[in-house]
């Protein structure tokens, strides 16, 4: 673990110091998966508040810029430098397009009309697309009936948790909803492409992809939105800060780690977990009561994630017996 000389970035730098362990502790990795789902479930609320007074492209451009600066500061603290290989940076650009530039912008644009809770639900289809791409295209992971069951159970659980009333808006804003589903497809592609960064400390591809995303998005923001003329509200600015730190910098470190330790399909299982987290937050803060059907759905989500993540996993460079 790295030594820390400041308090404000303690949690972030502590997580960032966790490179791939010599021996993988599955229980610990699954704990990180749940934690990732918990903190990433806040992103959709931050986006909803942010786009109220900040245009989508500018919101995402500043999101990636702030998150990149945070990660570069942590890297400097830990004495880690960015690679200089052009091929690696080319991969960062591809990862940025799949994991931030396109999906972040699509979701921010969609949430001008689509409710945040519905956005979370639609985005929870990421593991489905990851599974389909892995089975039908890349075939880089061994797919089993257990994993297939986990994908199906998780999707059914999401449907039961949401219930018919929560999906009443489905179809009313079709363009926005399709944009979120397209973002889920991009996330699936990013999860699979993330295998190209095995061997790196997780913070390196996290920072590299965010830097590449900033280089792509910031000029577009300056041309399209003229951000110096904007008058964002205090709420939107606070939401942007939360989105960049809690919703981007910290999750990216965890996500790139889980790509390597759990694999792409298992790493995206956190998308299912975001939904029950959102329901739980509503129950605690808003006093909403879960229906019996929602509790059944929650059980299916847990069972689905368990089926996707537990059991034997083919770790890289596993010693032959």
C-alpha positions as CSV (number, residue, x, y, z in Angstrom):
1,X,0.0,0.0,0.0
2,X,1.2,3.5,-0.7
3,X,1.7,5.9,2.2
4,X,-0.7,8.9,2.2
5,X,0.2,12.4,3.2
6,X,-3.2,14.0,2.9
7,X,-6.7,13.2,4.1
8,X,-9.0,14.4,1.3
9,X,-7.9,11.9,-1.3
10,X,-7.3,9.0,1.2
11,X,-10.0,6.7,-0.1
12,X,-9.2,7.3,-3.7
13,X,-5.5,6.9,-3.3
14,X,-6.0,3.8,-1.2
15,X,-8.1,2.1,-3.8
16,X,-5.7,3.4,-6.5
17,X,-2.8,1.7,-4.8
18,X,-4.4,-1.7,-5.2
19,X,-2.8,-3.1,-8.3
20,X,-3.5,-6.7,-9.3
21,X,-2.7,-8.9,-6.4
22,X,-0.3,-11.8,-6.6
23,X,-3.0,-14.2,-5.4
24,X,-6.6,-13.3,-6.2
25,X,-9.0,-13.2,-3.2
26,X,-12.4,-13.8,-4.8
27,X,-14.3,-12.6,-1.7
28,X,-12.4,-9.3,-1.8
29,X,-12.9,-8.9,-5.5
30,X,-16.7,-9.4,-5.1
31,X,-16.7,-6.9,-2.3
32,X,-15.1,-4.4,-4.7
33,X,-17.8,-5.3,-7.3
34,X,-20.6,-4.4,-4.8
35,X,-18.8,-1.2,-3.8
36,X,-18.4,-0.3,-7.4
37,X,-22.1,-0.8,-8.1
38,X,-23.0,1.3,-5.0
39,X,-20.9,4.4,-5.9
40,X,-21.6,4.1,-9.7
41,X,-25.3,4.1,-9.0
42,X,-25.1,7.7,-8.0
43,X,-23.9,8.8,-11.5
44,X,-27.3,8.9,-13.1
45,X,-28.7,11.2,-10.4
46,X,-25.6,13.5,-10.8
47,X,-26.1,13.6,-14.5
48,X,-29.8,14.4,-14.2
49,X,-29.0,17.4,-11.9
50,X,-26.0,18.5,-14.1
51,X,-27.8,18.6,-17.4
52,X,-30.4,20.9,-16.0
53,X,-28.2,23.9,-16.7
54,X,-25.1,22.4,-18.4
55,X,-25.3,21.1,-22.0
56,X,-24.5,17.3,-22.2
57,X,-21.3,17.6,-24.2
58,X,-19.8,20.2,-21.9
59,X,-20.9,18.3,-18.8
60,X,-19.1,15.2,-20.0
61,X,-16.1,17.1,-21.2
62,X,-15.6,18.6,-17.8
63,X,-16.4,15.3,-16.1
64,X,-13.6,13.6,-18.0
65,X,-11.2,16.5,-17.5
66,X,-11.7,16.7,-13.7
67,X,-11.5,12.9,-13.3
68,X,-8.3,12.8,-15.3
69,X,-6.7,15.5,-13.2
70,X,-7.6,13.6,-10.0
71,X,-6.2,10.4,-11.2
72,X,-3.0,12.1,-12.5
73,X,-2.5,13.6,-9.1
74,X,-2.9,10.2,-7.4
75,X,-0.4,8.7,-9.9
76,X,2.1,11.4,-9.1
77,X,1.6,10.7,-5.4
78,X,2.3,7.0,-6.0
79,X,5.2,7.7,-8.4
80,X,3.5,6.1,-11.4
81,X,4.1,7.6,-14.9
82,X,2.0,7.3,-18.0
83,X,3.3,5.0,-20.8
84,X,4.7,6.6,-23.9
85,X,4.1,3.8,-26.4
86,X,1.9,5.1,-29.2
87,X,0.2,1.7,-29.6
88,X,-0.9,1.9,-25.9
89,X,-2.2,5.4,-26.4
90,X,-4.1,4.2,-29.5
91,X,-5.8,1.6,-27.2
92,X,-6.6,4.4,-24.7
93,X,-8.4,6.3,-27.5
94,X,-10.5,3.3,-28.4
95,X,-11.3,2.6,-24.8
96,X,-12.2,6.3,-24.3
97,X,-14.7,6.2,-27.1
98,X,-16.3,3.0,-25.9
99,X,-16.2,3.7,-22.1
100,X,-16.7,7.5,-21.9
101,X,-16.9,9.7,-24.9
102,X,-19.9,8.0,-26.6
103,X,-21.8,6.4,-23.7
104,X,-21.3,9.3,-21.3
105,X,-22.6,11.8,-23.9
106,X,-25.5,9.6,-25.0
107,X,-26.7,9.1,-21.4
108,X,-26.3,12.8,-20.6
109,X,-28.2,13.8,-23.7
110,X,-30.9,11.2,-22.9
111,X,-31.4,12.2,-19.3
112,X,-32.7,15.6,-20.4
113,X,-36.0,13.7,-21.1
114,X,-35.5,10.3,-19.5
115,X,-35.9,9.8,-15.8
116,X,-32.8,8.9,-13.8
117,X,-34.3,5.7,-12.4
118,X,-35.3,4.5,-15.9
119,X,-31.9,5.3,-17.2
120,X,-30.3,3.1,-14.5
121,X,-32.7,0.3,-15.5
122,X,-32.0,0.5,-19.2
123,X,-28.3,0.7,-18.6
124,X,-28.5,-2.5,-16.5
125,X,-28.7,-4.4,-19.8
126,X,-24.9,-4.0,-20.1
127,X,-24.1,-7.5,-18.8
128,X,-26.6,-8.9,-21.4
129,X,-24.7,-7.3,-24.3
130,X,-21.4,-8.2,-22.8
131,X,-22.5,-11.9,-22.6
132,X,-23.8,-11.8,-26.2
133,X,-20.7,-10.2,-27.6
134,X,-18.4,-12.6,-25.7
135,X,-20.3,-15.7,-26.8
136,X,-21.0,-14.6,-30.4
137,X,-17.9,-12.5,-31.3
138,X,-14.8,-12.5,-29.1
139,X,-15.2,-15.8,-27.3
140,X,-12.3,-14.8,-25.0
141,X,-13.9,-16.2,-21.9
142,X,-15.4,-19.6,-21.2
143,X,-19.2,-19.3,-21.1
144,X,-21.1,-21.8,-19.0
145,X,-24.8,-22.5,-18.4
146,X,-24.3,-21.0,-14.9
147,X,-23.2,-17.7,-16.3
148,X,-26.0,-17.7,-18.8
149,X,-28.5,-18.4,-16.0
150,X,-27.0,-15.5,-14.1
151,X,-27.5,-13.1,-16.9
152,X,-31.1,-14.2,-17.4
153,X,-31.9,-14.2,-13.6
154,X,-30.4,-10.7,-13.2
155,X,-32.5,-9.3,-16.1
156,X,-35.7,-10.8,-14.7
157,X,-34.9,-9.5,-11.3
158,X,-34.5,-6.0,-12.7
159,X,-37.9,-6.2,-14.3
160,X,-39.5,-7.4,-11.1
161,X,-37.9,-4.7,-9.0
162,X,-39.0,-2.0,-11.3
163,X,-42.5,-3.2,-11.8
164,X,-44.9,-2.1,-14.4
165,X,-45.6,1.3,-12.9
166,X,-41.9,2.4,-13.0
167,X,-41.7,1.5,-16.7
168,X,-44.8,3.6,-17.7
169,X,-42.4,6.1,-19.4
170,X,-40.9,3.4,-21.6
171,X,-41.5,4.3,-25.2
172,X,-42.7,7.9,-24.5
173,X,-39.2,9.2,-25.1
174,X,-38.0,6.5,-27.5
175,X,-34.9,8.4,-28.8
176,X,-33.5,8.9,-25.3
177,X,-34.2,5.3,-24.3
178,X,-32.5,4.0,-27.4
179,X,-29.5,6.2,-26.7
180,X,-29.1,4.7,-23.3
181,X,-29.4,1.2,-24.7
182,X,-26.7,2.1,-27.3
183,X,-24.6,3.4,-24.4
184,X,-25.0,0.0,-22.7
185,X,-23.7,-1.7,-25.9
186,X,-20.7,0.6,-25.8
187,X,-20.0,-0.3,-22.2
188,X,-20.2,-4.0,-23.2
189,X,-17.6,-3.3,-25.9
190,X,-15.4,-1.4,-23.4
191,X,-15.6,-4.3,-20.9
192,X,-14.3,-6.7,-23.6
193,X,-11.7,-4.3,-25.0
194,X,-10.5,-3.8,-21.4
195,X,-8.7,-7.1,-21.6
196,X,-6.0,-5.3,-23.6
197,X,-4.7,-3.6,-20.5
198,X,-3.8,-6.7,-18.5
199,X,-0.6,-6.2,-16.7
200,X,-1.1,-2.4,-16.1
201,X,-1.8,-0.9,-12.8
202,X,-5.6,-0.2,-12.9
203,X,-5.1,3.5,-12.5
204,X,-3.0,3.7,-15.8
205,X,-5.7,2.7,-18.3
206,X,-8.3,4.6,-16.2
207,X,-6.3,7.8,-16.4
208,X,-5.2,7.2,-20.0
209,X,-8.7,6.7,-21.3
210,X,-10.0,9.8,-19.5
211,X,-7.1,11.9,-20.9
212,X,-8.0,10.6,-24.4
213,X,-11.6,11.3,-23.8
214,X,-10.9,14.9,-22.6
215,X,-8.8,15.6,-25.7
216,X,-11.7,14.4,-27.9
217,X,-14.6,16.1,-26.0
218,X,-13.2,19.4,-24.9
219,X,-12.7,20.9,-28.4
220,X,-16.2,19.8,-29.4
221,X,-17.5,21.5,-26.2
222,X,-15.7,24.7,-27.0
223,X,-17.1,24.8,-30.5
224,X,-20.7,23.6,-29.9
225,X,-21.5,25.0,-26.4
226,X,-19.3,28.0,-26.0
227,X,-19.1,27.1,-22.2
228,X,-17.8,30.6,-21.2
229,X,-21.3,31.9,-22.0
230,X,-23.1,29.3,-19.8
231,X,-24.5,30.1,-16.5
232,X,-24.7,26.8,-14.6
233,X,-26.5,26.6,-11.3
234,X,-24.7,25.8,-8.1
235,X,-26.6,22.4,-7.9
236,X,-25.3,21.5,-11.4
237,X,-21.7,22.4,-10.5
238,X,-21.8,20.3,-7.3
239,X,-23.4,17.5,-9.4
240,X,-20.5,17.8,-11.9
241,X,-17.9,17.6,-9.1
242,X,-19.6,14.6,-7.6
243,X,-19.9,13.0,-11.1
244,X,-16.2,13.5,-11.8
245,X,-14.9,12.2,-8.5
246,X,-17.4,9.6,-7.1
247,X,-19.0,8.8,-10.4
248,X,-15.9,8.6,-12.6
249,X,-12.3,8.7,-11.1
250,X,-12.8,6.2,-8.3
251,X,-15.1,3.7,-10.3
252,X,-12.7,3.7,-13.3
253,X,-9.8,2.4,-11.1
254,X,-12.0,-0.3,-9.6
255,X,-13.5,-1.2,-13.0
256,X,-10.1,-1.8,-14.8
257,X,-9.0,-3.9,-11.8
258,X,-12.1,-6.1,-12.0
259,X,-11.6,-6.5,-15.8
260,X,-8.5,-8.5,-15.0
261,X,-9.5,-10.2,-11.8
262,X,-13.1,-11.2,-12.6
263,X,-13.3,-11.0,-16.4
264,X,-15.4,-8.7,-18.6
265,X,-18.8,-10.5,-18.1
266,X,-18.4,-10.8,-14.4
267,X,-17.1,-7.2,-14.0
268,X,-20.3,-5.8,-15.8
269,X,-22.5,-7.7,-13.3
270,X,-22.3,-4.5,-11.2
271,X,-24.8,-3.0,-13.6
272,X,-27.5,-5.3,-12.3
273,X,-26.6,-4.3,-8.7
274,X,-27.1,-0.6,-9.4
275,X,-30.9,-1.2,-9.6
276,X,-31.4,-2.6,-6.1
277,X,-29.1,0.0,-4.7
278,X,-31.3,2.7,-6.3
279,X,-34.4,1.1,-4.9
280,X,-32.8,0.8,-1.4
281,X,-31.8,4.5,-1.5
282,X,-35.4,5.5,-2.4
283,X,-36.7,3.3,0.4
284,X,-34.4,4.9,3.0
285,X,-34.5,8.5,1.9
286,X,-38.0,8.8,0.5
287,X,-39.7,6.3,2.7
288,X,-40.9,4.2,-0.2
289,X,-41.9,0.6,0.7
290,X,-40.8,-2.3,-1.5
291,X,-43.5,-4.6,-2.8
292,X,-43.3,-8.4,-2.3
293,X,-42.5,-8.6,-6.0
294,X,-39.6,-6.2,-5.7
295,X,-38.1,-8.3,-2.9
296,X,-38.4,-11.4,-5.2
297,X,-36.7,-9.4,-7.9
298,X,-33.9,-8.4,-5.5
299,X,-33.4,-12.0,-4.7
300,X,-33.1,-12.9,-8.4
301,X,-30.6,-10.1,-8.9
302,X,-28.4,-11.4,-6.0
303,X,-28.7,-15.0,-7.4
304,X,-27.9,-13.8,-10.9
305,X,-24.8,-11.9,-9.9
306,X,-23.8,-14.8,-7.7
307,X,-24.1,-17.2,-10.7
308,X,-22.1,-14.9,-12.9
309,X,-19.3,-14.3,-10.4
310,X,-18.9,-17.2,-8.1
311,X,-17.4,-20.6,-9.0
312,X,-14.2,-21.4,-10.8
313,X,-12.6,-18.7,-12.9
314,X,-9.7,-19.2,-15.3
315,X,-7.2,-16.7,-13.9
316,X,-4.4,-15.4,-16.2
317,X,-1.1,-17.4,-15.9
318,X,-2.6,-20.0,-13.6
319,X,0.0,-22.5,-12.6
320,X,-0.5,-26.0,-14.0
321,X,-1.0,-28.8,-11.6
